[in-house]
Every structure is written in structure tokens, then in C-alpha cells.
Amino acid sequence: SHPGWPARLGPLRVGAGVLEVRKPKLSDAAAWSRVRRRDRRHLEAWEPTAPGEWDNNNAAFAWAGQWSTLRGLARRGMSLPFVITVDGELAGQVTVGNVVRGSLCSAWIGYWVGTHAVGGGVATAAAALVVDHCFADAGLHRLEATVRPENTASIRVLRKLGFRQEGLFRRYLDVAGGWRDHLCFALTTEDIPSGLVPRLVAEGRAEHG
Ligand code: ACO
């Protein structure tokens, strides 16, 4: 198995409730589908374009395929895929992908949170748990996050976490049916020697659950 996988992170208490981060389970299908189908309008503008229909791609039967792909990538050390729960209910996902080792030790991080759980510090705290885990336990040195310039909420999450803006990637990612510009943010281990979670707790944005 690969360093840092599998893992269970938290709990942390935030405005929205008690948050935990864990590996995806096959039994997440119904809850995942319910949230994703309900929140199409909230999610579609920011996620990579997928061929096919939203309702089909996000049906309960579609989860088995996604789950098994994520599990395979995680077992090969290429990804650290997590589900976020708030008060035990599925609230979103945080995924670390494209893990490259050797002289890079780098990966990207991405996340979404369902409308029932937004605005309560969930994405920030979940990403902080995952970033600390990647740096302390998974052997990574750098994490990159790309975000559309229009995505004010996600940019705010990255800034709260201390990610620095490093560039603008032109026509970078196929999102919502077109090649979209993305801002590139990054963080390296040197930026946070004592970790992000202790800093969030010190700032009063989270408490140990
Ligand atoms: N304008 C300005 N600020 C906003 C807006 C807005 N329209 N909406 C939210 N915010 C602020 C909030 O006030 C909060 O900041 P604050 O703590 O200073 O008040 C911050 O944005 C959100 O922080 P959290 O509460 O930690 O985040 P939340 O759990 O609400 O999730 C997320 C944010 C993940 C962006 C959620 O809205 C979502 O899933 N959106 C759709 C999918 C998406 O965009 N994913 C990110 C793609 S980019 C990437 O993965 C790197």
C-alpha cells in the first residue's frame, strides 16, 4: 500500500456541524446521488465536463463505477479520494489527484460541498485536514488547486487556507462545455511547518471534535 492511504481524518467541529473525512464507500451511492442530482445547478459550472446526462452520471448506479475508479487510483498511489461527512451525513468530496512522486512530490486538490452544508466552513476544514495529511503522512511536498476566476467561494476557501496565487492557465480545463481559464494556486510544506488545522483552530474557524 502507499503512504497515507487509506486514512480517516478528523473529527473537527465547524459552523455546519461535526466534520469527518474518510475513504469513499460503495454504500455511499444513495446519499451521493441524492445530493449530486439535487445540486446540479450549484456544481455544474465548476466541474469538468462529463459526456452524457447529469442525472445519469449522478444516478446511484453510476457511483459503483466512480467508486471503483477512485479505489483503483488510490491503491496505485495516484490519488487520495475522500468523502466529507457532516454529522454523519455525506456532505461532499475532497480529491487529491495526479500524484507524482520522485523530484516533484506534487498533486492537485479539488473539492465540492452540497448546498445543505455550504457556508459553514466545511470545504475549508476538510481541505485543511487533507492538506495536512498529504504533507505529514503521504509524502507530498506541493499541492496545486486550479479554480475559475468567477468562482468566488472557492477562491475564498483557498485564500483562507493560505494557498498563494501563482498564475493564470489559459483555456486550461473543459468545464461546463468549454475550455475555461483557471487561476492556479499552490501551497508547499515550507509554507505551513506546523500544519493548517492547528492554524484554523487558532483562528477560531474549527475546533477539535
Ligand atoms: N461571494 C463571496 N464569498 C463567498 C460567496 C460569494 N458568492 N459564497 C461563499 N463565499 C465565502 C463564504 O462566506 C466563506 O468565506 P468566509 O468563511 O470568509 O465567510 C467561503 O466563501 C466558503 O468557505 P467554506 O464555508 O469553508 O466553504 P463551503 O463549505 O461553503 O464550500 C465550495 C465552498 C466548495 C466552493 C462550495 O460552494 C461548492 O461546492 N461549490 C461548487 C463546486 C466548486 O466550486 N468546487 C470547487 C472547484 S475549484 C477546486 O476544487 C480547487
Residues whose N, C-alpha, C, O or C-beta is under 5 A from the ligand:
A	BS01	ACO	H42 L43 W46 I109 G110 Y111 W112 V113 A117 V118 G119 G120 G121 V122 A123 T124 A125 A145 T146 V147 T152 A153 S154 R156 V157
